Amino acid sequence: MFGDDSLLYMKYVKGRSNAVYPWSLSIVDCYFIWLAFCKVSGSDRPLLSRISADGEQIEDVLIADAYDIYEIDSRAEGFEVVLRHHSSGSLCYWDIHQRFVVAVGGRDFLEVASPYPGGIEKHRYIEEMMHREAFGIDEPPEVIYAAISNPFS
């Protein structure tokens, strides 16, 4: 798949269990992701690292609620971004090409971050990303989903 060899993708996503979201998270997605970070951190205000610029820019961010994740998502356009909980390794990754967002982690994180069965997750991704082909994304959503999806087994 085009663009799956970036430094941050290779380091944080490739080969790890994940849940796949359409580009630009809904506030509901942000809520579930926030709850998942709360679970793995043991806090209702998890401290995460926001990583960008091929890992050169790292800043600590305190996530108080779903709206904090929504704000990070809103500012991710055109950037490759990782939002990571250090001790658990759980994270969210925003694709620089605006094709997907993935949550990555263990079963405890992913079951909360994406409470939908795999078939529904896939259907939602494909349905919501069909319109992206008009914005210059050459690969069909089915191909992108198949290339990045790695559900926890």
Contacts in CASP RR format, 6 or more apart in sequence:
PFRMAT RR
TARGET T0000
AUTHOR 0000-0000-0000
METHOD contacts of the structure
MODEL  1
MFGDDSLLYMKYVKGRSNAVYPWSLSIVDCYFIWLAFCKVSGSDRPLLSR
ISADGEQIEDVLIADAYDIYEIDSRAEGFEVVLRHHSSGSLCYWDIHQRF
VVAVGGRDFLEVASPYPGGIEKHRYIEEMMHREAFGIDEPPEVIYAAISN
PFS
1 139 0 8 1.000
1 143 0 8 1.000
1 144 0 8 1.000
1 147 0 8 1.000
1 148 0 8 1.000
2 97 0 8 1.000
2 138 0 8 1.000
2 139 0 8 1.000
3 9 0 8 1.000
3 96 0 8 1.000
3 97 0 8 1.000
4 14 0 8 1.000
4 147 0 8 1.000
4 148 0 8 1.000
6 54 0 8 1.000
6 80 0 8 1.000
6 96 0 8 1.000
7 54 0 8 1.000
7 55 0 8 1.000
8 51 0 8 1.000
8 52 0 8 1.000
8 54 0 8 1.000
8 55 0 8 1.000
8 80 0 8 1.000
8 82 0 8 1.000
8 93 0 8 1.000
9 80 0 8 1.000
9 93 0 8 1.000
9 95 0 8 1.000
12 51 0 8 1.000
12 82 0 8 1.000
12 84 0 8 1.000
12 91 0 8 1.000
12 93 0 8 1.000
12 104 0 8 1.000
13 93 0 8 1.000
13 102 0 8 1.000
13 104 0 8 1.000
13 148 0 8 1.000
15 150 0 8 1.000
16 104 0 8 1.000
16 105 0 8 1.000
16 150 0 8 1.000
17 104 0 8 1.000
17 105 0 8 1.000
17 106 0 8 1.000
17 107 0 8 1.000
17 110 0 8 1.000
17 150 0 8 1.000
17 151 0 8 1.000
17 152 0 8 1.000
17 153 0 8 1.000
18 102 0 8 1.000
18 103 0 8 1.000
18 104 0 8 1.000
18 105 0 8 1.000
18 110 0 8 1.000
18 148 0 8 1.000
18 149 0 8 1.000
18 150 0 8 1.000
18 151 0 8 1.000
19 102 0 8 1.000
19 103 0 8 1.000
19 110 0 8 1.000
19 113 0 8 1.000
19 114 0 8 1.000
19 121 0 8 1.000
19 151 0 8 1.000
20 100 0 8 1.000
20 101 0 8 1.000
20 102 0 8 1.000
20 121 0 8 1.000
20 122 0 8 1.000
20 125 0 8 1.000
20 145 0 8 1.000
20 148 0 8 1.000
20 149 0 8 1.000
21 29 0 8 1.000
21 100 0 8 1.000
21 101 0 8 1.000
21 102 0 8 1.000
21 103 0 8 1.000
21 114 0 8 1.000
21 125 0 8 1.000
22 100 0 8 1.000
22 101 0 8 1.000
22 124 0 8 1.000
22 125 0 8 1.000
22 128 0 8 1.000
22 129 0 8 1.000
23 95 0 8 1.000
23 98 0 8 1.000
23 99 0 8 1.000
23 100 0 8 1.000
23 101 0 8 1.000
23 129 0 8 1.000
23 132 0 8 1.000
24 73 0 8 1.000
24 74 0 8 1.000
24 77 0 8 1.000
24 98 0 8 1.000
24 101 0 8 1.000
25 33 0 8 1.000
25 69 0 8 1.000
25 70 0 8 1.000
25 73 0 8 1.000
25 101 0 8 1.000
27 66 0 8 1.000
27 67 0 8 1.000
27 70 0 8 1.000
29 101 0 8 1.000
30 66 0 8 1.000
30 67 0 8 1.000
30 69 0 8 1.000
30 70 0 8 1.000
30 73 0 8 1.000
31 66 0 8 1.000
32 112 0 8 1.000
32 113 0 8 1.000
32 114 0 8 1.000
32 115 0 8 1.000
33 66 0 8 1.000
33 69 0 8 1.000
33 92 0 8 1.000
33 103 0 8 1.000
33 113 0 8 1.000
34 46 0 8 1.000
34 63 0 8 1.000
34 65 0 8 1.000
34 66 0 8 1.000
34 68 0 8 1.000
34 69 0 8 1.000
35 112 0 8 1.000
35 113 0 8 1.000
36 90 0 8 1.000
36 103 0 8 1.000
36 109 0 8 1.000
36 110 0 8 1.000
36 112 0 8 1.000
36 113 0 8 1.000
37 46 0 8 1.000
37 48 0 8 1.000
37 63 0 8 1.000
37 85 0 8 1.000
37 90 0 8 1.000
37 109 0 8 1.000
38 44 0 8 1.000
38 46 0 8 1.000
39 108 0 8 1.000
39 109 0 8 1.000
39 112 0 8 1.000
40 46 0 8 1.000
40 85 0 8 1.000
40 88 0 8 1.000
40 90 0 8 1.000
40 108 0 8 1.000
40 109 0 8 1.000
41 47 0 8 1.000
41 85 0 8 1.000
41 87 0 8 1.000
41 88 0 8 1.000
45 62 0 8 1.000
45 63 0 8 1.000
45 64 0 8 1.000
46 62 0 8 1.000
46 63 0 8 1.000
46 85 0 8 1.000
47 60 0 8 1.000
47 61 0 8 1.000
47 62 0 8 1.000
47 63 0 8 1.000
48 60 0 8 1.000
48 61 0 8 1.000
48 62 0 8 1.000
48 63 0 8 1.000
48 83 0 8 1.000
48 84 0 8 1.000
48 85 0 8 1.000
48 86 0 8 1.000
49 58 0 8 1.000
49 59 0 8 1.000
49 60 0 8 1.000
49 61 0 8 1.000
49 82 0 8 1.000
49 83 0 8 1.000
49 84 0 8 1.000
49 86 0 8 1.000
50 57 0 8 1.000
50 58 0 8 1.000
50 59 0 8 1.000
50 60 0 8 1.000
50 61 0 8 1.000
50 72 0 8 1.000
50 81 0 8 1.000
50 82 0 8 1.000
50 83 0 8 1.000
51 57 0 8 1.000
51 58 0 8 1.000
51 81 0 8 1.000
51 82 0 8 1.000
51 83 0 8 1.000
51 84 0 8 1.000
52 79 0 8 1.000
52 80 0 8 1.000
52 81 0 8 1.000
52 82 0 8 1.000
54 80 0 8 1.000
55 82 0 8 1.000
61 68 0 8 1.000
61 72 0 8 1.000
61 83 0 8 1.000
62 68 0 8 1.000
63 69 0 8 1.000
69 83 0 8 1.000
69 92 0 8 1.000
72 81 0 8 1.000
72 83 0 8 1.000
73 94 0 8 1.000
73 101 0 8 1.000
76 94 0 8 1.000
76 101 0 8 1.000
77 98 0 8 1.000
78 96 0 8 1.000
78 98 0 8 1.000
79 94 0 8 1.000
79 96 0 8 1.000
80 93 0 8 1.000
80 94 0 8 1.000
80 95 0 8 1.000
80 96 0 8 1.000
81 93 0 8 1.000
81 94 0 8 1.000
82 91 0 8 1.000
82 92 0 8 1.000
82 93 0 8 1.000
82 94 0 8 1.000
83 91 0 8 1.000
83 92 0 8 1.000
83 93 0 8 1.000
84 90 0 8 1.000
84 91 0 8 1.000
85 91 0 8 1.000
88 105 0 8 1.000
88 106 0 8 1.000
88 109 0 8 1.000
89 104 0 8 1.000
89 105 0 8 1.000
90 103 0 8 1.000
90 104 0 8 1.000
90 105 0 8 1.000
90 106 0 8 1.000
90 109 0 8 1.000
91 103 0 8 1.000
91 104 0 8 1.000
91 105 0 8 1.000
92 101 0 8 1.000
92 102 0 8 1.000
92 103 0 8 1.000
92 104 0 8 1.000
93 101 0 8 1.000
93 102 0 8 1.000
93 104 0 8 1.000
94 101 0 8 1.000
95 101 0 8 1.000
97 137 0 8 1.000
98 132 0 8 1.000
98 135 0 8 1.000
98 137 0 8 1.000
99 129 0 8 1.000
99 132 0 8 1.000
99 137 0 8 1.000
99 139 0 8 1.000
99 144 0 8 1.000
100 125 0 8 1.000
100 129 0 8 1.000
100 144 0 8 1.000
100 145 0 8 1.000
100 148 0 8 1.000
102 148 0 8 1.000
103 109 0 8 1.000
103 110 0 8 1.000
103 113 0 8 1.000
103 114 0 8 1.000
105 152 0 8 1.000
106 152 0 8 1.000
107 152 0 8 1.000
110 151 0 8 1.000
110 152 0 8 1.000
111 152 0 8 1.000
114 121 0 8 1.000
116 124 0 8 1.000
118 151 0 8 1.000
122 145 0 8 1.000
122 149 0 8 1.000
125 141 0 8 1.000
125 145 0 8 1.000
126 141 0 8 1.000
126 142 0 8 1.000
126 145 0 8 1.000
129 137 0 8 1.000
129 141 0 8 1.000
129 144 0 8 1.000
130 141 0 8 1.000
132 141 0 8 1.000
133 140 0 8 1.000
133 141 0 8 1.000
137 144 0 8 1.000
END
